[in-house]
Amino acid sequence: MRFHLFGPRTEAHIRRSLEYLEEANLAWVEHQAAAEHHAALAKMYSERIARIEAEIKNAHPLRSMVPRQPPEDPRDEIERPKAESVVVYPSRTTR
C-alpha cells in the first residue's frame, strides 16, 4: 500500500510547496546580499572613523600652537541659537 502524504491533491500541494521553496530561496539570497552590503558599510564607516580621528589627532597640536585672537568688536561674534534637544511633532489631529 502506498502512503499519500498530501492526500488526493498531491500534485497541487507539491507545486505549491515548490513555490514556497523558491520564495524562501529568493528571500535568502536577498538577505545575504543585504548582509554583505551592511557589512561593507560597517567596514567603510569604521575606516572613516579611524581616518577622522587620525586627522583630529594630527591637527590638535597645530591648533594649540596658533593663539586665538579675541574679536575686536563683540558684535563680530555670531551668536547662534541653541538647538532644541527635543523635537516636537504636531499631533495627529492637527494634520
C-alpha positions as CSV (number, residue, x, y, z in Angstrom):
1,M,0.0,0.0,0.0
2,R,1.3,3.4,-0.9
3,F,1.2,6.3,1.7
4,H,-0.1,9.6,0.4
5,L,1.4,12.4,2.4
6,F,-0.8,15.2,0.9
7,G,-3.9,13.2,0.1
8,P,-5.6,13.2,-3.3
9,R,-4.3,16.6,-4.3
10,T,-0.7,15.6,-4.3
11,E,0.4,17.4,-7.4
12,A,-1.2,20.7,-6.4
13,H,0.3,20.5,-2.9
14,I,3.8,19.7,-4.3
15,R,3.5,22.5,-6.8
16,R,2.6,25.0,-4.0
17,S,5.4,23.6,-1.8
18,L,7.9,24.2,-4.6
19,E,6.7,27.8,-4.9
20,Y,7.2,28.2,-1.2
21,L,10.7,26.8,-1.5
22,E,11.5,29.1,-4.4
23,E,10.3,32.1,-2.4
24,A,12.3,31.1,0.6
25,N,15.5,30.7,-1.6
26,L,14.9,34.0,-3.2
27,A,14.4,35.7,0.2
28,W,17.6,34.1,1.5
29,V,19.6,35.4,-1.5
30,E,18.2,38.9,-1.0
31,H,19.0,38.8,2.7
32,Q,22.5,37.6,2.0
33,A,23.0,40.5,-0.4
34,A,21.7,42.9,2.2
35,A,24.0,41.5,4.9
36,E,27.0,41.8,2.6
37,H,26.0,45.4,1.8
38,H,25.7,46.3,5.5
39,A,29.0,44.6,6.3
40,A,30.7,46.7,3.7
41,L,29.1,49.9,5.1
42,A,30.2,49.0,8.6
43,K,33.7,48.5,7.4
44,M,33.6,51.7,5.4
45,Y,32.4,53.7,8.4
46,S,35.0,52.1,10.7
47,E,37.8,53.2,8.3
48,R,36.2,56.6,8.1
49,I,36.1,57.0,11.9
50,A,39.8,55.9,12.1
51,R,40.7,58.4,9.4
52,I,38.8,61.3,11.0
53,E,40.3,60.5,14.4
54,A,43.8,60.5,13.0
55,E,43.1,63.8,11.3
56,I,41.9,65.3,14.5
57,K,44.9,63.9,16.4
58,N,47.3,65.4,13.9
59,A,45.5,68.7,13.8
60,H,45.2,69.1,17.6
61,P,48.8,70.1,18.3
62,L,48.7,72.6,15.4
63,R,45.6,74.2,16.8
64,S,47.1,74.7,20.3
65,M,50.2,76.3,18.8
66,V,48.2,79.0,17.0
67,P,46.9,81.6,19.5
68,R,43.3,82.6,19.1
69,Q,42.8,86.3,18.5
70,P,40.0,87.9,20.6
71,P,37.3,89.6,18.5
72,E,37.8,93.3,18.1
73,D,34.1,94.0,18.4
74,P,31.8,91.7,20.5
75,R,29.2,92.2,17.8
76,D,31.5,90.3,15.3
77,E,30.8,87.1,17.1
78,I,27.7,85.4,15.7
79,E,25.5,84.2,18.4
80,R,23.7,81.1,17.3
81,P,20.5,80.0,19.0
82,K,20.9,76.8,20.9
83,A,19.3,73.8,19.2
84,E,16.3,72.2,20.7
85,S,17.1,68.9,22.4
86,V,13.6,67.6,21.9
87,V,11.8,67.6,18.6
88,V,8.1,68.4,19.0
89,Y,5.9,66.9,16.3
90,P,2.4,68.1,15.6
91,S,-0.4,65.9,17.0
92,R,-2.3,63.7,14.6
93,T,-5.5,65.8,15.0
94,T,-3.8,68.9,13.5
95,R,-2.6,67.2,10.4
